[in-house]
Structure formats: C-alpha cells, structure tokens
Amino acid sequence: MEYPLIVKSLMEEASLGIAEASIVNSDEKLAERVDFMHAQVGTPLILEQYVEGRELYVGVMGNARLQTLPVWELEIRNRRADAPMIATRRAKWDLKFQELRGVAIGRAKDLPPELERLLVKTTKRLYRLLQLSGYARVDFRLDVQGRPYFLEANPNPDIGYGEEFAEAAEAAGIEYGPLLDSILAIGLRKRLRAP
C-alpha cells in the first residue's frame, strides 16, 4: 500500500479513534498511530488507502427486493485548507464542533446521473455480496476525478429521527413512522421464511 493511509479500528463504530492524526504519510507516523490506537482503543486495527474527496452514503432496505435511498453526503464547510475530509468522531457527535466547522449531512449535489446509477447498482451488489438483510448504509469516497471507492457497509446505521438514514428516507417520500414499520416488516418477513 502507498501513503497516505488511514488507521482505523477493525471493530469499533461511530468513528471511535478516527481523527486527523489517523491519516499517516510515513512509517514513523504509522507506528505512532498504531501504538496510540492500541493504547487508547485497544482493538485490532485496519489500514486503508486514504482517498481524498467527497464522502457519500447510500441507504438500502430489503431482502429479496431492495430499495435504495437518495445518495447522501457529509460536508464540512468550514474546515482548514489542509484538513482532510473525514468523518471524525467530533464531526459526527460534537454539536459545538459541527456548528463551528459547518458540518452538514444532506442530499448529494451535482452528481452526474450515471454516477448515481453506478452508486445504486454497486450498493445493491455489495449488500447482496455481504449477505446483509433488513437495512444498511453503504459508504463511498468519491475521489477528485469522480471515481467512487467503497469504504464500508454499515449493517446497523443509526435510524433515529433526524439522522441521515431517516432523512434520506424522508427525501424518498418515506415518513419516519412508515420507515420504522417497513424495517420491522422486512425483518419479520425474513424471520417467518427462515427454516
């Protein structure tokens, strides 16, 4: 793998341990970050190629028949010029930081239709390949040339009212109550069909 790399916990969620220092550009910085993560988070780690660009999310629901939600995007409007575009723990959960940095998650803008179709098609293929069920969110990074890179599949994204999955569903015309009803019905249908 070539630098830059990003160091993440293999098992934790909600961006635990992810910070600007997670992106490393040398063997020395990599060793420092690995030591820090082992000491602070205490889980096995994963290294990924860091791709600078836009962070996109595609929600999906279903088992046999899949329904995708509109492509959603994380924006950090007031970040420093040299700051990486990453979803740190503070960007996700710290309200003061979100206000200061202009963190917003909403419908992705200015995506070419063929790219949206590719993201939807890829999301469905990954969902099936990973044998996910019920609902999930697939995260992508769109590099500066407009090429999508698969980051991760979240099999249990936050479906709380006002969170990105519920907001994307609302943009697709699915109100919050019916969204929860649909997720429950999908789960019950799968359970009833199980041997």
Backbone as JSON Lines, residues from 0, in Angstrom:
{"i":0,"aa":"M","n":[0.84,-1.18,0.0],"ca":[0.0,0.0,0.0],"c":[0.88,1.23,0.0]}
{"i":1,"aa":"E","n":[0.39,2.28,-0.59],"ca":[1.13,3.53,-0.65],"c":[0.51,4.56,0.3]}
{"i":2,"aa":"Y","n":[1.35,5.45,0.8],"ca":[0.85,6.55,1.61],"c":[0.14,7.56,0.72]}
{"i":3,"aa":"P","n":[-0.85,8.26,1.25],"ca":[-1.32,8.27,2.64],"c":[-2.22,7.07,2.93]}
{"i":4,"aa":"L","n":[-2.16,6.66,4.2],"ca":[-3.01,5.59,4.72],"c":[-3.85,6.16,5.85]}
{"i":5,"aa":"I","n":[-4.95,5.47,6.14],"ca":[-5.75,5.84,7.31],"c":[-5.82,4.63,8.22]}
{"i":6,"aa":"V","n":[-5.63,4.86,9.51],"ca":[-5.62,3.82,10.53],"c":[-6.96,3.86,11.25]}
{"i":7,"aa":"K","n":[-7.65,2.72,11.27],"ca":[-8.97,2.63,11.91],"c":[-9.05,1.39,12.79]}
{"i":8,"aa":"S","n":[-9.97,1.43,13.73],"ca":[-10.29,0.23,14.5],"c":[-11.03,-0.73,13.58]}
{"i":9,"aa":"L","n":[-10.7,-1.99,13.67],"ca":[-11.38,-3.0,12.87],"c":[-12.8,-3.26,13.4]}
{"i":10,"aa":"M","n":[-13.03,-3.01,14.7],"ca":[-14.28,-3.44,15.32],"c":[-15.16,-2.32,15.84]}
{"i":11,"aa":"E","n":[-14.59,-1.18,16.15],"ca":[-15.39,-0.11,16.73],"c":[-16.22,0.6,15.68]}
{"i":12,"aa":"E","n":[-17.2,1.34,16.13],"ca":[-18.08,2.07,15.23],"c":[-18.15,3.53,15.67]}
{"i":13,"aa":"A","n":[-18.97,4.3,14.98],"ca":[-19.2,5.71,15.31],"c":[-17.92,6.54,15.27]}
{"i":14,"aa":"S","n":[-16.98,6.13,14.43],"ca":[-15.71,6.85,14.23],"c":[-14.83,6.89,15.47]}
{"i":15,"aa":"L","n":[-15.0,5.95,16.38],"ca":[-14.16,5.9,17.57],"c":[-12.7,5.75,17.14]}
{"i":16,"aa":"G","n":[-11.87,6.69,17.59],"ca":[-10.45,6.66,17.29],"c":[-10.06,7.35,16.0]}
{"i":17,"aa":"I","n":[-11.04,7.79,15.2],"ca":[-10.71,8.46,13.94],"c":[-10.55,9.95,14.2]}
{"i":18,"aa":"A","n":[-9.38,10.46,13.79],"ca":[-9.04,11.88,13.93],"c":[-8.13,12.24,12.77]}
{"i":19,"aa":"E","n":[-7.8,13.5,12.65],"ca":[-6.88,13.9,11.58],"c":[-5.58,13.11,11.65]}
{"i":20,"aa":"A","n":[-5.13,12.8,12.86],"ca":[-3.88,12.05,13.04],"c":[-4.0,10.61,12.55]}
{"i":21,"aa":"S","n":[-5.21,10.15,12.23],"ca":[-5.4,8.81,11.7],"c":[-4.83,8.67,10.29]}
{"i":22,"aa":"I","n":[-4.7,9.79,9.6],"ca":[-4.13,9.78,8.26],"c":[-2.63,9.96,8.39]}
{"i":23,"aa":"V","n":[-1.89,8.97,7.91],"ca":[-0.44,8.97,8.08],"c":[0.26,8.96,6.72]}
{"i":24,"aa":"N","n":[1.45,9.57,6.69],"ca":[2.2,9.7,5.45],"c":[3.61,9.14,5.53]}
{"i":25,"aa":"S","n":[3.92,8.42,6.63],"ca":[5.28,7.87,6.76],"c":[5.23,6.66,7.69]}
{"i":26,"aa":"D","n":[6.28,5.85,7.62],"ca":[6.38,4.69,8.52],"c":[6.39,5.12,9.97]}
{"i":27,"aa":"E","n":[7.08,6.23,10.26],"ca":[7.16,6.74,11.63],"c":[5.77,7.13,12.16]}
{"i":28,"aa":"K","n":[5.0,7.89,11.36],"ca":[3.66,8.31,11.78],"c":[2.72,7.11,11.89]}
{"i":29,"aa":"L","n":[2.89,6.13,11.01],"ca":[2.08,4.92,11.07],"c":[2.33,4.18,12.38]}
{"i":30,"aa":"A","n":[3.59,4.0,12.75],"ca":[3.92,3.31,14.0],"c":[3.36,4.07,15.2]}
{"i":31,"aa":"E","n":[3.48,5.4,15.18],"ca":[2.93,6.22,16.27],"c":[1.43,6.04,16.4]}
{"i":32,"aa":"R","n":[0.73,6.07,15.26],"ca":[-0.73,5.96,15.31],"c":[-1.19,4.57,15.74]}
{"i":33,"aa":"V","n":[-0.5,3.56,15.27],"ca":[-0.84,2.19,15.69],"c":[-0.66,2.04,17.19]}
{"i":34,"aa":"D","n":[0.46,2.53,17.72],"ca":[0.69,2.47,19.18],"c":[-0.41,3.22,19.93]}
{"i":35,"aa":"F","n":[-0.75,4.42,19.45],"ca":[-1.79,5.22,20.09],"c":[-3.13,4.48,20.08]}
{"i":36,"aa":"M","n":[-3.5,3.94,18.92],"ca":[-4.8,3.26,18.8],"c":[-4.86,2.01,19.68]}
{"i":37,"aa":"H","n":[-3.77,1.25,19.73],"ca":[-3.76,0.07,20.6],"c":[-3.91,0.48,22.06]}
{"i":38,"aa":"A","n":[-3.25,1.57,22.45],"ca":[-3.32,2.04,23.85],"c":[-4.68,2.64,24.18]}
{"i":39,"aa":"Q","n":[-5.25,3.42,23.27],"ca":[-6.49,4.15,23.56],"c":[-7.76,3.37,23.23]}
{"i":40,"aa":"V","n":[-7.75,2.63,22.15],"ca":[-8.97,1.93,21.7],"c":[-8.89,0.45,22.04]}
{"i":41,"aa":"G","n":[-7.7,-0.13,21.9],"ca":[-7.48,-1.5,22.35],"c":[-8.11,-2.57,21.49]}
{"i":42,"aa":"T","n":[-8.26,-2.33,20.21],"ca":[-8.84,-3.33,19.31],"c":[-7.86,-3.61,18.17]}
{"i":43,"aa":"P","n":[-8.09,-4.69,17.44],"ca":[-7.32,-4.86,16.2],"c":[-7.58,-3.67,15.28]}
{"i":44,"aa":"L","n":[-6.62,-3.39,14.41],"ca":[-6.7,-2.23,13.53],"c":[-6.74,-2.66,12.07]}
{"i":45,"aa":"I","n":[-7.15,-1.72,11.24],"ca":[-7.14,-1.92,9.8],"c":[-6.5,-0.69,9.16]}
{"i":46,"aa":"L","n":[-5.75,-0.93,8.1],"ca":[-5.17,0.16,7.32],"c":[-5.89,0.21,5.98]}
{"i":47,"aa":"E","n":[-6.23,1.41,5.55],"ca":[-6.85,1.59,4.25],"c":[-6.08,2.67,3.5]}
{"i":48,"aa":"Q","n":[-6.11,2.58,2.2],"ca":[-5.59,3.67,1.38],"c":[-6.49,4.87,1.64]}
{"i":49,"aa":"Y","n":[-5.91,6.01,1.96],"ca":[-6.73,7.2,2.16],"c":[-6.99,7.84,0.79]}
{"i":50,"aa":"V","n":[-8.27,8.1,0.52],"ca":[-8.67,8.72,-0.74],"c":[-9.28,10.08,-0.4]}
{"i":51,"aa":"E","n":[-8.64,11.14,-0.86],"ca":[-9.17,12.49,-0.63],"c":[-10.38,12.67,-1.55]}
{"i":52,"aa":"G","n":[-11.44,13.25,-1.0],"ca":[-12.61,13.51,-1.82],"c":[-13.89,13.58,-1.01]}
{"i":53,"aa":"R","n":[-15.0,13.48,-1.7],"ca":[-16.32,13.58,-1.09],"c":[-16.71,12.27,-0.41]}
{"i":54,"aa":"E","n":[-17.43,12.37,0.72],"ca":[-17.91,11.18,1.42],"c":[-19.4,11.04,1.18]}
{"i":55,"aa":"L","n":[-19.78,9.9,0.58],"ca":[-21.17,9.66,0.16],"c":[-21.72,8.44,0.87]}
{"i":56,"aa":"Y","n":[-23.03,8.48,1.13],"ca":[-23.71,7.38,1.8],"c":[-24.94,6.98,0.99]}
{"i":57,"aa":"V","n":[-25.17,5.66,0.87],"ca":[-26.37,5.17,0.19],"c":[-27.07,4.2,1.13]}
{"i":58,"aa":"G","n":[-28.28,4.56,1.56],"ca":[-29.08,3.68,2.39],"c":[-29.82,2.68,1.53]}
{"i":59,"aa":"V","n":[-30.03,1.49,2.07],"ca":[-30.73,0.44,1.34],"c":[-31.57,-0.36,2.33]}
{"i":60,"aa":"M","n":[-32.75,-0.8,1.87],"ca":[-33.64,-1.62,2.7],"c":[-34.13,-2.79,1.87]}
{"i":61,"aa":"G","n":[-34.36,-3.92,2.55],"ca":[-34.96,-5.06,1.88],"c":[-34.18,-6.33,2.07]}
{"i":62,"aa":"N","n":[-34.72,-7.39,1.5],"ca":[-34.06,-8.69,1.48],"c":[-34.01,-9.19,0.04]}
{"i":63,"aa":"A","n":[-35.12,-9.71,-0.46],"ca":[-35.14,-10.17,-1.86],"c":[-35.22,-8.97,-2.81]}
{"i":64,"aa":"R","n":[-36.1,-8.05,-2.51],"ca":[-36.26,-6.84,-3.33],"c":[-35.67,-5.66,-2.55]}
{"i":65,"aa":"L","n":[-34.75,-4.96,-3.17],"ca":[-34.05,-3.89,-2.47],"c":[-34.54,-2.52,-2.92]}
{"i":66,"aa":"Q","n":[-34.62,-1.62,-1.95],"ca":[-34.96,-0.23,-2.22],"c":[-33.8,0.62,-1.71]}
{"i":67,"aa":"T","n":[-33.24,1.44,-2.58],"ca":[-32.18,2.35,-2.16],"c":[-32.77,3.73,-1.9]}
{"i":68,"aa":"L","n":[-32.08,4.46,-1.08],"ca":[-32.48,5.82,-0.74],"c":[-31.59,6.8,-1.51]}
{"i":69,"aa":"P","n":[-31.97,8.06,-1.58],"ca":[-31.14,9.04,-2.28],"c":[-29.72,9.08,-1.71]}
{"i":70,"aa":"V","n":[-28.76,9.39,-2.57],"ca":[-27.37,9.49,-2.16],"c":[-27.22,10.69,-1.23]}
{"i":71,"aa":"W","n":[-26.61,10.44,-0.09],"ca":[-26.42,11.46,0.94],"c":[-24.94,11.79,1.02]}
{"i":72,"aa":"E","n":[-24.61,12.98,1.49],"ca":[-23.21,13.4,1.53],"c":[-22.89,14.13,2.83]}
{"i":73,"aa":"L","n":[-21.71,13.84,3.36],"ca":[-21.17,14.57,4.5],"c":[-20.39,15.76,3.96]}
{"i":74,"aa":"E","n":[-20.68,16.94,4.48],"ca":[-19.92,18.13,4.12],"c":[-19.36,18.77,5.39]}
{"i":75,"aa":"I","n":[-18.14,19.27,5.29],"ca":[-17.54,20.06,6.36],"c":[-17.13,21.36,5.7]}
{"i":76,"aa":"R","n":[-17.98,22.34,5.81],"ca":[-17.86,23.57,5.02],"c":[-16.77,24.52,5.52]}
{"i":77,"aa":"N","n":[-16.47,24.48,6.8],"ca":[-15.52,25.43,7.38],"c":[-14.26,24.73,7.87]}
{"i":78,"aa":"R","n":[-13.77,23.77,7.13],"ca":[-12.54,23.11,7.58],"c":[-11.33,23.88,7.08]}
{"i":79,"aa":"R","n":[-10.22,23.69,7.78],"ca":[-8.97,24.31,7.35],"c":[-8.61,23.82,5.95]}
{"i":80,"aa":"A","n":[-7.87,24.61,5.22],"ca":[-7.49,24.25,3.85],"c":[-6.69,22.95,3.81]}
{"i":81,"aa":"D","n":[-5.89,22.7,4.86],"ca":[-5.06,21.48,4.89],"c":[-5.72,20.32,5.64]}
{"i":82,"aa":"A","n":[-6.94,20.51,6.12],"ca":[-7.61,19.46,6.9],"c":[-8.21,18.42,5.96]}
{"i":83,"aa":"P","n":[-8.04,17.14,6.28],"ca":[-8.63,16.09,5.45],"c":[-10.14,16.06,5.61]}
{"i":84,"aa":"M","n":[-10.82,15.61,4.58],"ca":[-12.28,15.47,4.61],"c":[-12.61,14.09,5.15]}
{"i":85,"aa":"I","n":[-12.68,13.98,6.48],"ca":[-13.0,12.69,7.09],"c":[-14.06,12.87,8.17]}
{"i":86,"aa":"A","n":[-14.81,11.81,8.39],"ca":[-15.86,11.81,9.41],"c":[-15.25,11.41,10.74]}
{"i":87,"aa":"T","n":[-14.65,12.38,11.43],"ca":[-14.09,12.12,12.74],"c":[-15.22,11.94,13.76]}
{"i":88,"aa":"R","n":[-14.85,11.47,14.92],"ca":[-15.85,11.33,16.0],"c":[-16.46,12.69,16.34]}
{"i":89,"aa":"R","n":[-15.61,13.73,16.37],"ca":[-16.12,15.07,16.68],"c":[-17.09,15.56,15.59]}
{"i":90,"aa":"A","n":[-16.75,15.29,14.34],"ca":[-17.63,15.72,13.23],"c":[-18.99,15.04,13.31]}
{"i":91,"aa":"K","n":[-19.01,13.81,13.82],"ca":[-20.27,13.08,13.9],"c":[-21.09,13.39,15.15]}
{"i":92,"aa":"W","n":[-20.41,13.64,16.28],"ca":[-21.14,13.65,17.55],"c":[-21.02,14.92,18.37]}
{"i":93,"aa":"D","n":[-20.1,15.8,18.08],"ca":[-19.88,17.0,18.88],"c":[-20.63,18.18,18.26]}
{"i":94,"aa":"L","n":[-21.73,18.6,18.88],"ca":[-22.59,19.64,18.3],"c":[-21.86,20.98,18.15]}
{"i":95,"aa":"K","n":[-21.02,21.33,19.14],"ca":[-20.27,22.58,19.03],"c":[-19.29,22.53,17.86]}
{"i":96,"aa":"F","n":[-18.6,21.42,17.72],"ca":[-17.67,21.25,16.6],"c":[-18.42,21.32,15.27]}
{"i":97,"aa":"Q","n":[-19.59,20.65,15.2],"ca":[-20.39,20.68,13.97],"c":[-20.77,22.1,13.58]}
{"i":98,"aa":"E","n":[-21.17,22.88,14.57],"ca":[-21.55,24.27,14.29],"c":[-20.34,25.09,13.86]}
{"i":99,"aa":"L","n":[-19.24,24.94,14.56],"ca":[-18.02,25.68,14.25],"c":[-17.5,25.36,12.85]}
{"i":100,"aa":"R","n":[-17.5,24.09,12.49],"ca":[-16.93,23.64,11.21],"c":[-17.95,23.56,10.08]}
{"i":101,"aa":"G","n":[-19.22,23.83,10.37],"ca":[-20.23,23.78,9.31],"c":[-20.47,22.37,8.8]}
{"i":102,"aa":"V","n":[-20.54,21.41,9.73],"ca":[-20.78,20.03,9.34],"c":[-22.25,19.87,8.98]}
{"i":103,"aa":"A","n":[-22.49,19.31,7.81],"ca":[-23.86,19.07,7.35],"c":[-23.91,17.76,6.59]}
{"i":104,"aa":"I","n":[-25.0,17.05,6.76],"ca":[-25.22,15.81,6.01],"c":[-26.56,15.98,5.31]}
{"i":105,"aa":"G","n":[-26.54,15.86,4.01],"ca":[-27.76,16.03,3.23],"c":[-27.61,15.43,1.85]}
{"i":106,"aa":"R","n":[-28.62,15.66,1.05],"ca":[-28.63,15.09,-0.29],"c":[-27.4,15.55,-1.08]}
{"i":107,"aa":"A","n":[-26.74,14.61,-1.73],"ca":[-25.56,14.93,-2.53],"c":[-25.97,15.79,-3.71]}
{"i":108,"aa":"K","n":[-25.16,16.8,-3.98],"ca":[-25.46,17.73,-5.06],"c":[-24.49,17.51,-6.22]}
{"i":109,"aa":"D","n":[-24.97,17.82,-7.41],"ca":[-24.13,17.84,-8.61],"c":[-23.47,16.51,-8.93]}
{"i":110,"aa":"L","n":[-24.17,15.41,-8.65],"ca":[-23.66,14.1,-9.07],"c":[-24.2,13.8,-10.46]}
{"i":111,"aa":"P","n":[-23.36,13.42,-11.4],"ca":[-23.86,13.04,-12.72],"c":[-24.82,11.83,-12.59]}
{"i":112,"aa":"P","n":[-25.88,11.8,-13.38],"ca":[-26.85,10.69,-13.29],"c":[-26.2,9.31,-13.43]}
{"i":113,"aa":"E","n":[-25.19,9.2,-14.31],"ca":[-24.55,7.88,-14.48],"c":[-23.78,7.47,-13.23]}
{"i":114,"aa":"L","n":[-23.24,8.44,-12.49],"ca":[-22.56,8.13,-11.24],"c":[-23.57,7.7,-10.18]}
{"i":115,"aa":"E","n":[-24.7,8.38,-10.09],"ca":[-25.75,7.96,-9.14],"c":[-26.2,6.54,-9.44]}
{"i":116,"aa":"R","n":[-26.41,6.22,-10.71],"ca":[-26.82,4.87,-11.07],"c":[-25.76,3.84,-10.68]}
{"i":117,"aa":"L","n":[-24.49,4.19,-10.89],"ca":[-23.41,3.29,-10.5],"c":[-23.38,3.08,-8.99]}
{"i":118,"aa":"L","n":[-23.55,4.13,-8.22],"ca":[-23.57,4.01,-6.76],"c":[-24.71,3.12,-6.29]}
{"i":119,"aa":"V","n":[-25.89,3.3,-6.88],"ca":[-27.06,2.49,-6.52],"c":[-26.82,1.03,-6.88]}
{"i":120,"aa":"K","n":[-26.35,0.78,-8.09],"ca":[-26.09,-0.59,-8.54],"c":[-25.03,-1.26,-7.66]}
{"i":121,"aa":"T","n":[-23.96,-0.52,-7.37],"ca":[-22.88,-1.06,-6.54],"c":[-23.36,-1.32,-5.12]}
{"i":122,"aa":"T","n":[-24.18,-0.42,-4.59],"ca":[-24.73,-0.61,-3.24],"c":[-25.53,-1.91,-3.17]}
{"i":123,"aa":"K","n":[-26.38,-2.14,-4.15],"ca":[-27.19,-3.37,-4.14],"c":[-26.32,-4.61,-4.26]}
{"i":124,"aa":"R","n":[-25.31,-4.54,-5.12],"ca":[-24.41,-5.69,-5.29],"c":[-23.65,-5.98,-4.01]}
{"i":125,"aa":"L","n":[-23.13,-4.94,-3.36],"ca":[-22.4,-5.13,-2.11],"c":[-23.31,-5.67,-1.01]}
{"i":126,"aa":"Y","n":[-24.52,-5.15,-0.94],"ca":[-25.5,-5.59,0.06],"c":[-25.73,-7.09,-0.06]}
{"i":127,"aa":"R","n":[-25.91,-7.55,-1.3],"ca":[-26.13,-8.99,-1.52],"c":[-24.86,-9.79,-1.29]}
{"i":128,"aa":"L","n":[-23.74,-9.29,-1.78],"ca":[-22.47,-9.99,-1.62],"c":[-22.12,-10.18,-0.15]}
{"i":129,"aa":"L","n":[-22.39,-9.16,0.66],"ca":[-22.09,-9.23,2.09],"c":[-23.2,-9.9,2.89]}
{"i":130,"aa":"Q","n":[-24.24,-10.35,2.2],"ca":[-25.38,-11.05,2.82],"c":[-26.02,-10.23,3.93]}
{"i":131,"aa":"L","n":[-26.22,-8.95,3.64],"ca":[-26.9,-8.08,4.59],"c":[-28.39,-8.28,4.48]}
{"i":132,"aa":"S","n":[-29.11,-7.88,5.5],"ca":[-30.57,-8.02,5.46],"c":[-31.2,-6.89,6.26]}
{"i":133,"aa":"G","n":[-32.45,-6.61,5.94],"ca":[-33.2,-5.59,6.66],"c":[-32.92,-4.2,6.13]}
{"i":134,"aa":"Y","n":[-31.83,-3.61,6.59],"ca":[-31.44,-2.28,6.13],"c":[-29.95,-2.1,6.4]}
{"i":135,"aa":"A","n":[-29.34,-1.2,5.67],"ca":[-27.92,-0.91,5.86],"c":[-27.6,0.42,5.2]}
{"i":136,"aa":"R","n":[-26.38,0.86,5.39],"ca":[-25.88,2.04,4.68],"c":[-24.5,1.69,4.14]}
{"i":137,"aa":"V","n":[-24.29,2.0,2.87],"ca":[-23.0,1.74,2.24],"c":[-22.32,3.08,2.02]}
{"i":138,"aa":"D","n":[-21.07,3.16,2.46],"ca":[-20.31,4.41,2.42],"c":[-19.27,4.35,1.31]}
{"i":139,"aa":"F","n":[-19.17,5.45,0.59],"ca":[-18.23,5.58,-0.51],"c":[-17.4,6.84,-0.35]}
{"i":140,"aa":"R","n":[-16.25,6.85,-0.98],"ca":[-15.44,8.05,-1.12],"c":[-15.37,8.32,-2.62]}
{"i":141,"aa":"L","n":[-15.62,9.55,-3.02],"ca":[-15.56,9.96,-4.42],"c":[-14.3,10.79,-4.59]}
{"i":142,"aa":"D","n":[-13.31,10.26,-5.33],"ca":[-12.04,10.97,-5.44],"c":[-12.17,12.21,-6.33]}
{"i":143,"aa":"V","n":[-11.09,12.96,-6.43],"ca":[-11.14,14.23,-7.15],"c":[-11.4,14.05,-8.64]}
{"i":144,"aa":"Q","n":[-11.17,12.84,-9.18],"ca":[-11.51,12.55,-10.57],"c":[-12.94,12.05,-10.74]}
{"i":145,"aa":"G","n":[-13.67,11.93,-9.62],"ca":[-15.06,11.47,-9.68],"c":[-15.22,9.97,-9.68]}
{"i":146,"aa":"R","n":[-14.17,9.24,-9.26],"ca":[-14.24,7.77,-9.18],"c":[-14.66,7.36,-7.77]}
{"i":147,"aa":"P","n":[-15.68,6.49,-7.65],"ca":[-16.11,6.05,-6.32],"c":[-15.26,4.91,-5.78]}
{"i":148,"aa":"Y","n":[-15.01,4.95,-4.48],"ca":[-14.3,3.9,-3.77],"c":[-15.19,3.45,-2.62]}
{"i":149,"aa":"F","n":[-15.38,2.15,-2.5],"ca":[-16.16,1.57,-1.4],"c":[-15.36,1.69,-0.11]}
{"i":150,"aa":"L","n":[-15.96,2.29,0.93],"ca":[-15.31,2.4,2.23],"c":[-15.76,1.28,3.17]}
{"i":151,"aa":"E","n":[-17.07,1.2,3.37],"ca":[-17.59,0.19,4.3],"c":[-19.09,0.05,4.13]}
{"i":152,"aa":"A","n":[-19.58,-1.07,4.63],"ca":[-21.02,-1.29,4.73],"c":[-21.37,-1.28,6.21]}
{"i":153,"aa":"N","n":[-22.34,-0.48,6.58],"ca":[-22.77,-0.38,7.97],"c":[-24.1,-1.14,8.08]}
{"i":154,"aa":"P","n":[-24.09,-2.35,8.65],"ca":[-25.31,-3.16,8.7],"c":[-26.32,-2.7,9.74]}
{"i":155,"aa":"N","n":[-25.96,-1.7,10.53],"ca":[-26.87,-1.21,11.56],"c":[-26.71,0.3,11.71]}
{"i":156,"aa":"P","n":[-26.98,1.07,10.64],"ca":[-26.8,2.52,10.76],"c":[-27.84,3.13,11.69]}
{"i":157,"aa":"D","n":[-27.52,4.28,12.22],"ca":[-28.44,4.99,13.11],"c":[-29.71,5.34,12.34]}
{"i":158,"aa":"I","n":[-30.84,4.84,12.82],"ca":[-32.12,5.14,12.17],"c":[-32.96,6.08,13.03]}
{"i":159,"aa":"G","n":[-32.3,6.75,13.96],"ca":[-33.0,7.71,14.8],"c":[-33.59,8.85,13.97]}
{"i":160,"aa":"Y","n":[-34.65,9.43,14.5],"ca":[-35.29,10.56,13.82],"c":[-34.28,11.69,13.64]}
{"i":161,"aa":"G","n":[-34.17,12.21,12.44],"ca":[-33.24,13.3,12.15],"c":[-31.86,12.84,11.74]}
{"i":162,"aa":"E","n":[-31.57,11.55,11.84],"ca":[-30.26,11.03,11.4],"c":[-30.3,10.77,9.9]}
{"i":163,"aa":"E","n":[-29.1,10.56,9.3],"ca":[-29.03,10.55,7.84],"c":[-29.88,9.48,7.16]}
{"i":164,"aa":"F","n":[-30.0,8.29,7.76],"ca":[-30.82,7.25,7.13],"c":[-32.28,7.69,7.07]}
{"i":165,"aa":"A","n":[-32.79,8.19,8.19],"ca":[-34.19,8.64,8.24],"c":[-34.41,9.86,7.34]}
{"i":166,"aa":"E","n":[-33.43,10.75,7.29],"ca":[-33.55,11.93,6.44],"c":[-33.55,11.55,4.96]}
{"i":167,"aa":"A","n":[-32.7,10.6,4.58],"ca":[-32.67,10.13,3.19],"c":[-33.99,9.45,2.84]}
{"i":168,"aa":"A","n":[-34.54,8.69,3.79],"ca":[-35.83,8.04,3.55],"c":[-36.92,9.09,3.35]}
{"i":169,"aa":"E","n":[-36.9,10.14,4.17],"ca":[-37.9,11.2,4.02],"c":[-37.77,11.88,2.66]}
{"i":170,"aa":"A","n":[-36.53,12.07,2.21],"ca":[-36.33,12.66,0.87],"c":[-36.88,11.75,-0.22]}
{"i":171,"aa":"A","n":[-36.96,10.45,0.06],"ca":[-37.53,9.48,-0.89],"c":[-39.04,9.36,-0.72]}
{"i":172,"aa":"G","n":[-39.62,10.16,0.19],"ca":[-41.06,10.13,0.39],"c":[-41.53,9.17,1.46]}
{"i":173,"aa":"I","n":[-40.62,8.68,2.3],"ca":[-40.97,7.74,3.37],"c":[-40.87,8.47,4.7]}
{"i":174,"aa":"E","n":[-42.0,8.75,5.32],"ca":[-42.01,9.43,6.62],"c":[-41.44,8.49,7.69]}
{"i":175,"aa":"Y","n":[-41.11,9.05,8.84],"ca":[-40.39,8.31,9.87],"c":[-41.17,7.09,10.38]}
{"i":176,"aa":"G","n":[-42.42,7.26,10.73],"ca":[-43.21,6.12,11.23],"c":[-43.28,4.99,10.22]}
{"i":177,"aa":"P","n":[-43.69,5.28,8.98],"ca":[-43.7,4.22,7.96],"c":[-42.31,3.62,7.68]}
{"i":178,"aa":"L","n":[-41.25,4.39,7.85],"ca":[-39.9,3.84,7.69],"c":[-39.66,2.74,8.72]}
{"i":179,"aa":"L","n":[-39.95,3.03,9.98],"ca":[-39.77,2.02,11.03],"c":[-40.67,0.82,10.79]}
{"i":180,"aa":"D","n":[-41.92,1.07,10.37],"ca":[-42.83,-0.04,10.04],"c":[-42.24,-0.92,8.94]}
{"i":181,"aa":"S","n":[-41.66,-0.29,7.91],"ca":[-41.08,-1.04,6.8],"c":[-39.91,-1.89,7.26]}
{"i":182,"aa":"I","n":[-39.03,-1.31,8.07],"ca":[-37.87,-2.06,8.56],"c":[-38.32,-3.26,9.4]}
{"i":183,"aa":"L","n":[-39.32,-3.04,10.27],"ca":[-39.85,-4.15,11.08],"c":[-40.49,-5.22,10.2]}
{"i":184,"aa":"A","n":[-41.27,-4.8,9.21],"ca":[-41.93,-5.76,8.32],"c":[-40.9,-6.57,7.53]}
{"i":185,"aa":"I","n":[-39.84,-5.92,7.07],"ca":[-38.78,-6.63,6.34],"c":[-38.16,-7.7,7.24]}
{"i":186,"aa":"G","n":[-37.87,-7.33,8.48],"ca":[-37.3,-8.28,9.43],"c":[-38.23,-9.43,9.75]}
{"i":187,"aa":"L","n":[-39.51,-9.12,9.93],"ca":[-40.47,-10.17,10.23],"c":[-40.66,-11.11,9.05]}
{"i":188,"aa":"R","n":[-40.69,-10.58,7.84],"ca":[-40.83,-11.44,6.66],"c":[-39.66,-12.41,6.56]}
{"i":189,"aa":"K","n":[-38.47,-11.94,6.81],"ca":[-37.3,-12.81,6.74],"c":[-37.39,-13.89,7.82]}
{"i":190,"aa":"R","n":[-37.78,-13.49,9.01],"ca":[-37.86,-14.45,10.12],"c":[-38.91,-15.51,9.85]}
{"i":191,"aa":"L","n":[-40.05,-15.11,9.3],"ca":[-41.13,-16.07,9.02],"c":[-40.71,-17.08,7.95]}
{"i":192,"aa":"R","n":[-39.84,-16.67,7.01],"ca":[-39.4,-17.57,5.94],"c":[-38.24,-18.45,6.36]}
{"i":193,"aa":"A","n":[-37.58,-18.12,7.46],"ca":[-36.41,-18.9,7.89],"c":[-36.82,-20.31,8.24]}
{"i":194,"aa":"P","n":[-35.94,-21.31,7.98],"ca":[-36.28,-22.71,8.3],"c":[-36.4,-22.93,9.8]}
